[in-house]
Amino acid sequence: MLRQVGLGLIGLFMFGWSYAMKTVDIYTLDHCPYCHRAMALLKQKDIPFVQHRVDGNDALRTELVERTGRRTVPQIFIGGQSIGGCDDLYALEAQGKLEALLAD
């Protein structure tokens, strides 16, 4: 489902989780392979997320910099807390810490 929300185009991907979990937000660019790789892991694990595409959206890019101090993408938040980028997401998964971090 795609819808216009606030300053940017948001893609909301929902899957069937059997327990409550924290919200996952990911700031992306359409042509970014690391963004696609991070979203692929989330989809593979059936983790719902909100995609914030910063392509051509200076206001959303400014919001990203204010939240993280960084301009690079992807930037991933779990429950409002920045966890970093794609490599950080995969490291959490490899360490077995991702699901615990998502649990409410």
LONU-274100 format. One line per 2 residues: their letters; for each residue x, y, z of C-alpha. Coordinates in nm, 4 decimals. Example, Ala and Ser with C-alpha at 12.3 -4.5 7.8 and 13.67 -1.06 7.14 Angstrom:
REM LONU-274100
AS = 1.2300,-0.4500,0.7800 ~ 1.3670,-0.1060,0.7140
This chain:
REM LONU-274100
ML = 0.0000,0.0000,0.0000 ~ 0.1440,0.3388,-0.0918
RQ = 0.0044,0.6624,0.0460 ~ 0.1057,1.0243,0.0839
VG = 0.1825,1.1066,0.4477 ~ 0.3221,1.4340,0.5738
LG = 0.6342,1.5318,0.3831 ~ 0.7150,1.2150,0.1965
LI = 0.5898,0.9126,0.0120 ~ 0.5581,0.6285,0.2582
GL = 0.5441,0.2605,0.1696 ~ 0.3852,0.0526,0.4431
FM = 0.4559,-0.3180,0.4328 ~ 0.2559,-0.5318,0.6721
FG = 0.3043,-0.9004,0.7358 ~ 0.1588,-1.1507,0.9814
WS = 0.3467,-1.1236,1.3098 ~ 0.2083,-1.3283,1.5956
YA = 0.3210,-1.0889,1.8700 ~ 0.3347,-0.7170,1.9346
MK = 0.6419,-0.5426,1.8087 ~ 0.7995,-0.2005,1.7848
TV = 0.7616,0.0138,1.4747 ~ 1.0394,-0.0098,1.2172
DI = 1.1135,0.2977,1.0022 ~ 1.3655,0.2963,0.7197
YT = 1.4855,0.6011,0.5253 ~ 1.5792,0.5041,0.1709
LD = 1.6702,0.6149,-0.1801 ~ 1.5170,0.4293,-0.4735
HC = 1.8532,0.3506,-0.6402 ~ 2.0341,0.2448,-0.3209
PY = 2.1382,-0.1245,-0.3180 ~ 2.1959,-0.1209,0.0592
CH = 1.8415,0.0079,0.1101 ~ 1.7040,-0.2767,-0.1031
RA = 1.9180,-0.5282,0.0853 ~ 1.7957,-0.4026,0.4251
MA = 1.4322,-0.4093,0.3130 ~ 1.4827,-0.7596,0.1712
LL = 1.5905,-0.8860,0.5136 ~ 1.2919,-0.7222,0.6805
KQ = 1.0556,-0.8735,0.4230 ~ 1.2245,-1.2153,0.4481
KD = 1.1685,-1.2118,0.8233 ~ 0.8098,-1.0824,0.7825
IP = 0.8923,-0.7656,0.9756 ~ 0.6514,-0.4811,0.8924
FV = 0.8178,-0.1475,0.8233 ~ 0.7468,0.2051,0.7069
QH = 0.9634,0.3207,0.4174 ~ 1.0490,0.6926,0.4016
RV = 1.1821,0.7669,0.0509 ~ 1.4037,1.0748,0.0580
DG = 1.4471,1.0903,-0.3230 ~ 1.4102,1.4566,-0.4211
ND = 1.2550,1.5478,-0.0866 ~ 1.4779,1.8031,0.0836
AL = 1.2476,1.8380,0.3855 ~ 1.2522,1.4632,0.4522
RT = 1.6303,1.4529,0.3997 ~ 1.6637,1.7359,0.6561
EL = 1.4469,1.5365,0.8980 ~ 1.6797,1.2375,0.8508
VE = 1.9889,1.4492,0.9256 ~ 1.8221,1.5988,1.2333
RT = 1.7304,1.2531,1.3649 ~ 2.0644,1.0850,1.2950
GR = 2.3286,1.3458,1.2180 ~ 2.3907,1.1513,0.8953
RT = 2.2956,1.1946,0.5297 ~ 2.3592,0.8341,0.4237
VP = 2.0891,0.5759,0.3635 ~ 1.9509,0.3461,0.4676
QI = 1.8929,0.4693,0.8179 ~ 1.6847,0.2309,1.0243
FI = 1.4901,0.2983,1.3420 ~ 1.3327,0.0406,1.5698
GG = 1.0877,0.1821,1.8197 ~ 1.2180,0.5308,1.7408
QS = 1.5778,0.4354,1.8242 ~ 1.8393,0.4551,1.5489
IG = 2.0122,0.1230,1.4897 ~ 2.2221,0.2470,1.1961
GC = 2.2241,0.1158,0.8412 ~ 2.2115,-0.2067,0.6455
DD = 2.5290,-0.3602,0.7903 ~ 2.4060,-0.2843,1.1427
LY = 2.0715,-0.4523,1.0704 ~ 2.2424,-0.7651,0.9378
AL = 2.4804,-0.7676,1.2377 ~ 2.1841,-0.7625,1.4774
EA = 2.0316,-1.0530,1.2870 ~ 2.3593,-1.2530,1.2859
QG = 2.3978,-1.1967,1.6615 ~ 2.0406,-1.3135,1.7254
KL = 1.9479,-0.9735,1.8704 ~ 1.7048,-0.8405,1.6090
EA = 1.3882,-1.0127,1.7310 ~ 1.4562,-0.9191,2.0928
LL = 1.5019,-0.5565,1.9915 ~ 1.1700,-0.5664,1.8029
AD = 0.9722,-0.7188,2.0913 ~ 0.7426,-0.4805,2.2712
